[in-house]
Amino acid sequence: MSKNPKVAVIMGSKSDWEIMKNCSDTLKSFKIDCDTRVISAHRTPKRLENFLKECKRNNTKIIIAAAGGAAHLAGVTAALTTIPVLGVPIESVLKGIDSLLSTVQMPAGVPVATLAIGKAGAINSALFAVAILANEHPDIARRLKNYRDNFEKKVPKKPF
């Protein structure tokens, strides 16, 4: 068991960083090592292959893949590795519905856990990765429990 589990965050283009920064910041707030890169399933497939080899060598535990439009990055990534892949659809021409459908509609046997479109999906993908890692890392489990406890305290009991 690695002392510092790693999560990879990849996105289809530099413009996705505005949304995926929320994912990276969330992972960092839990003190989780995060390797963030721009990798396009269509424009840089060799970069993806090389990156996945690197992930295997570095004992990366989870890959979070975000893309808009055709949004094939999560699916292609999942097809090339057995590392769990979390997909984040990025808003595009059809308000992200096209990206959501491209990410979630995977054939049986090549799973991608798909989160919400945009910022909520970026944050929740990081929190889902944290929850997975918390199963084997007590320090991460404590941080997640503290986060959830504080999150609950922020919800008012009355609307006024």
Secondary structure, 3 states (H helix, E strand, C coil): CCCCCEEEEEECCHHHHHHHHHHHHHHHHCCCEEEEEECCCCCCHHHHHHHHHHHHHCCEEEEEEEEECCCCHHHHHHHHCCCCEEEEEECCCCCCHHHHHHHHCCCCCCCCEECCCCHHHHHHHHHHHHHHHHCCCHHHHHHHHHHHHHHHHCCCCCCC
